[in-house]
Amino acid sequence: MMQTPIAREIVDQAIASLGIEDFGKATIREIVAVAQQSEKLSGQEFIKMEMGVPGLPASSYGVGAQIEALQSGVARLYPNINGLETLKNEASRFVKAFVGVDIRPEGCVPVCGSMQGTFASFLTASQADPQRNTILFIDPGFPVQKQQCLVMGVPYESFDVYAYRGDRLAPKLESYLRRGNIAAIVYSNPNNPAWICLCEEELSDIGRLASQYDAVVLEDLAYFAMDFRKDLSRPFEPPYQATVARYTDNYVLLISGSKAFSYAGERIGVSCISDALYHREYPALSRRYGNGCFGPVFVHRVLYALSSGTSHSAQYALAAMLRAASDGVYDFRGDISEYGRRAARLKDIFCQYGFSIVYDKDLEEPIADGFYFTVAWPGMSGPELARELLYYGVSAIALDSTGSTRQGLRICTSFIQDHQYELLEQRMKVFEENHKNI
């Protein structure tokens, strides 16, 4: 049997002890647990690439503002369910500065991270019209969003966008929309896990069809402005973050503090509902809640039932970060561009030792370097490769769980440390030697 950096029996024992019968169905958290246990038992360092958790220090603008807010006594008070006025104003201004569209402050609603924003959006959109109760995912995507639908009992459909880029996207999207049951369309841009970035022409098609078929577009901007091929760092100057908001009034922008500002631990973000959608009345919502307007139902019914508001002090933190970015004194893009540099080095190592990039192109342009990328090994399925790499002290998740039809792994760059590039190269050299003739 081939020699591996981590003894196979150690990894197999960890998998068995966690009760994982089918490794192909293991969750991200289970893969993390296997890596942690194997690392402890073997005494060998693991290179952890499975969790999409920020690996940079939190913004000092946010930390300072949150400490000041706590010291002023806000922790004793419930926050206003609509959100801190200062944050709503700064969110509206930030969207204008970096997205280039206008959304009034009333529609910029603080949420406990984008995950709560998508949950509340799925629920509100799926109840707005009895004929339209299904969520359509443009995949690959964030697996937990489908879990949210399962928790709510909301049906969903999905398709892998890999084969439907450019002018092929509109016909594919319309094939679902014409059925008349789609309440909302959701995608991330840049994409988790593929890091593809939908272009303006594709977003124009999504917006046009959303208006034509009356579907709400939920644009997940968790990786805001992280297409590092473009300089998106200058407030109130183009180029701006690509968005569907230029092409339809039926949209919610989900902006997270987690990745752009490395503020994941405080669970803070804003759901920015278009002015038209915020005030749109739906008879079904009126019958259910007594108020038929999308925005007020989203805030006063759904969010109120979920959490009765968003962390008071964290709202001050996000307001400060958004203000500093819009003022041009805080270059958040300069901080997070480190992820792009890491991705470039990691891709070189994987490709040098026989791996390929799965989602390798944005139309005709090479994929950007960023928070995620995808790799494959010839003849191995994603789950097989994920398990095999554990024997080499590398943990990652298979693309199967993301709605991808492609075989391979998602690689996250956030936790890589400087000394681990050499370690990864050593281990992938052994991997290639062990597998090149199989």
N, C-alpha and C positions, 0 to 999 in steps of 0.2 A: 504493500500500500504506500502511496506517495506520502512523503513527509510534509507537514504543514506547520506554520509558525505556532498555531494553537492546536493542541492535541484534539483530535476529533471526538474522543470520548468525553472530553470536558464540555464541549458545545452541545453534544447530543444529550448529556446528562442535564444540562441547564434547560434545554428545550423540553425534555421529558418531565422535569420537576415542576415546570410551569403548566403542565397539562395541555400542551399544544400538540394536538393530534395531526392537524394538517397545517404545515408551516406556510403554505400558500395563503392561508386565511388568517395568519397572525396579524394582530394590530400593531401600530407603531409602538405603543406602550409595551407590548409583549416583546417586541424585538429589542427595545431599550433594555428591558429586564434581562433578556438572554445575554446581551453584550455585557451588562454590568456584572452578572453572576459569573460569566466565563472569564472576564477580566480578573475578578477576585480569586477564582479558583486556580487560574493559570499563572497569575502574577505578571502577565504580559499586558502592556498597554493596548487598548483598542482605539481605533480611529473611528469616531462616531459621526456618521453622516445621515442618520435616519430622522432626527428631530428638526423641524423647522423653527428653531428657537434662536432669537438674536444672540450673536456672540460678541457684541461691541458694548462699551459702556453706555449707560442711559444718558440722555441729553442733560447737561448741567442746567440748562434753562428750565427744564421741567422739574428736576430735583429741587432746585432752589425755590421755585414758585410753590411747589407742593409743601415743602417744609414750612415756608412762611405762612401758607394757608392753615396748616395744622396748628402752628403756634398761635394763630389768631383765634382759634377755637371753632373752626368749621366742623370738626369731627362730631361735635355735639348736636349738629343740626341736620335734618333731612334736606337733601338737595331738592330744588324745584324740579318736578318731573319733566318740565319742558327743557331744562338745562340752564346752566349758568349763562346769564345774558352776555357776559364778556366772551365766553367760549363760543356762543352762537355767532356773535359778531365777527370774531376772529376766524371762525371756520368759513363763514361766507366770504370774508376777505381773502383767505388762503385759497379757496376754490377759484376766485377771480384771478389771483396772482399766478397760480401754477397750472390751472386747468383752462383758464381763459373763458369761463362761462359765469353767468350771474345766477345765484341762488340766494333768495332772501334769508336773513338769519332765522326766521321762524321755522324754516324747513331743515335747518342744520341741527340735528338732534343728537345729544350725547348718548352713547350706548356703552355697555360693558364689553368693549372690544367688538370687532367686526362680526364675530360669531353671533353675538346677541343681535346685532343689526340684521344679519341674514335670517336668523330665526324669526324675528319680529316681521321682517319683510315677507318671508314665505307665508307666514300665518295670515297677515293682512291681505296680501295679494290673492291667496287661494280662497279667501272668504268674500272677496269683493263681487264676484259674479258666479252664480251657481253653475253656469255652463263651462266656466274656466277654473278648474281646481288643480291643474297639473303644473309642476315645475319642470322646465326644460334646461338641462345642463349641457353647455358646450364644453365637452371634456377634451383632454384630461382635466381633473380638478381636485379640489380639496375633499378628501373622503368624508370628513365629518359633516359636511353640508348635506350629503345624502342621508347620513344618520339622523340629522335634524328632521328631515322629511319623514323618516321612519318613526321617530318619536312622536311627531304630530299626527301621523296617519295621513300625510299629504302625498298623493301619488307623484311620481316623477318619471321623466324620459331622459335619455341622454344619447349623444353620439360623439365619437372621437373626431375632432376637427382636422386631424393630420391629413386626411385625404380630401379635405374640402376647403382648402385655403383659396384666397383670391376670388375669382368669379364663380367658383364652385360652391361657395358658402351659401349664397342667397337661395339657390334652388333646394339645397339640402335643408336649410332652416325653414323654408316655406312648406316643405313636405310635412313638417310637424305642425306648423301654425295653421294650415288650412283645415286641419281636423276640428278646430274650434274649441279645444279643451285646454289650451296653454294659457296659464295665468301669468307666468313670469319666465324670463330667460335669465340664466345666471352664468357668468364666466369671470375668470380673473385675468387681469391684464397689467403687467406681465403675468404669465401663467405659472401657476403652481400645479404640476411639477415640471412642465416641459420648458418653461421660460420663453415660449413663443410670445410675440407681441402682435396682437391684431392691428392691422394698419387702418388708416383713415377710410379707405375705400370699403374695407370689410365692415368697419363700424357704421359707415353710412348705410350699408345694406341692412345691418341689424336694426338700426334706428328706423329706417323706412318701413321694414316689415313689422316692427313692433307697433308702429302707428297704424299701419294698415289692418293688422289683426288684433289690435287693442291688447297687447301684452306689455307688462311692466318689465323693463330691463334692470336687472340688479348687477351693477358693474362693481366687482370686488377689486378695490385698489389697495389691497393689503401691502403690495410692493410698489407703493406710490413712487413715480418718477425714477424707477430703477432700471429703465432701459438705458444702459450706460453708453450706447452708441450715439446718443444725442445729449446735448448740453441742456438739461431741463432745470438748471440750478438758478436761473435768473428770474426773480419775481416780476410779474407784469410785462414780461417780454417773451415773444415766441422763440423757440418752439415750446409748446405746452404739452403736458401729459395728454396722450391720445385718449379720446372719450367718445362714447355714444351720445353724450349730452348735446353735441352740436347737431344731432340729426333726428331727435325725437323729444317730445315733452314727457314721455312715459318712462321715467328713470329714477333710480335711487343710486347715488354714489356712496360706496362704503369705504370710508377712509379710516385707517387704523393707526394708532400711535405705536404699535408693536415693533414693526420693522423699520420704518422710515426714521423713527426717533429712538429706537431701541428701548421702548417703554412698555414692554410686554407684560411685566409683572403687575402693573396697576390696572390692567384690563380696561383700557380707555380708547374710544374711537368716536367717530361721528357718522351718522347716516344722513346724507344730504339729499333730501327729497325735492324734486323739481317743483317750482312754484305752481305749475299747472296741476301736477299730480297731487300735491299737498291739499289743494282746495277742491279737487274733483269729488263729486258726490256719487255714491253707489247705493242704489236702493237696497241691495242685500245687506250692506253694512248698516244702513239705517234701521232695517227690520231687526237686525241682531242686537245693535248697540244703542239705537236711538239717535245716533249721529252718523251720517253717511259719508262724511269727508275722510278721505284716505289718511291725511296727516294727523288730524286729531284722534282718529281711531288707533293709528300706529302708536301715538304717544300716550294718550289718556286711558286707553283700554288694554292694548297689548303690552307695551313696556311697563305700564303700571302694575299689571298682573305678574310680570316676570320678575321685576326687581325693585319696584317702587323708586326708581331713579338710579343714577350712576354715581359712583364714588365722588363725593364732594371735592375732596382735596385734589384728586386726579384730574378733575375738570380744570382747576386752576393751572395744573401742570401743562395740560394740553394747550390751553389758551396761551400760555407763555411761549411754548414752542412754536405754535402757529404764528403768533405775533412776531417773534424774532425772525422766523423764516421769511414772512411777508415783508418785514422791514429791511431785509437783505443783510442783517447782521449775523445770522446763523445759517451757515451753508451745510444743511443737513445732508445734502447730496455728497459733499466732500467726505463726510464721515463714512457713509454707507457704500461708497465706491470701493472700499476695501473688499467687499464681497465679489466684485467683478475681478479684481486682481487675483483673489484666491481661486476663483473658478478657472481662470486662464491657466494657472499653474497646475491645478488638479486635472483639467482636461488633457494637458500635455502628457502628464504621467500615465493616465489611463490609456490614452491612444498610443503612446510609445510601446506599451506592453500588450497590444492586441485587441483592446476594447474599441468599440465604435460608439459614436454619439447617436442616440435614437432619434430624438427630435433635433435635427441638425440645421434646419433652415427656416427662416421667415420668408416665405415665397422664394425669391432667388438670393436673398441675403443671408449670410451665416448668422446663426443664432447669437444673441447677445451673451456676454459673460455676466453672471449675476448670482443671485441667492441659491438657485437650483440649476442643475443640468441632469441629463439622462444618459445612461451608458448601457451597453449590451455586450454579451460574449457569444460568439457563434455557436449555435446548437443548444444553447441553454435557455430555458424559460426564466422569467423574472424570479419566481419563487425559488427555483433551483439555484440561480446565481446568488440570490440574497443569502441562502443557507450556506452555499459554498464559500462565500467571502467571509463568513463568520469564522471559518477555520483559518483565515488569514488575518484575523483581528480587525476586520472592517465591517461595520454594520450600516445597512441601508434598507429602504423599503422597495418592494416590487411595484411596478407600474399597474399591475392588475387592480389594485385597490383604488386607483385614481380614475377609473373609467376608461383607461387607455386600452386600445386593442393591440398595442405593440408589446413586445417582450423586452424587459430590461428593468433597470433600477432608477429610482430618483436619488440623486446625490445632493446633499445640502452642504453648503460651504461654510456655514456659520460657526461651527465649533473647531474647525481645523486650526492647529497651532503651528507656529513656525518650524519647530523641530520635527513635525509629523510629515512634512513633504518628503524628507529623506527616508523616513520609516515606511511611508506608503510606497515609495519607489522600490525599496528593497523587497517588500512583500509582493508587489505586483510582478516583479521580476520572477520571483519563485512561482507565483500563480501561472504566469505564461509558460514557464518551463514545465510545470506539471500538467498543463492542459493543451499545449500546442499540437500534440500528436494524437489527442483523443478524438 
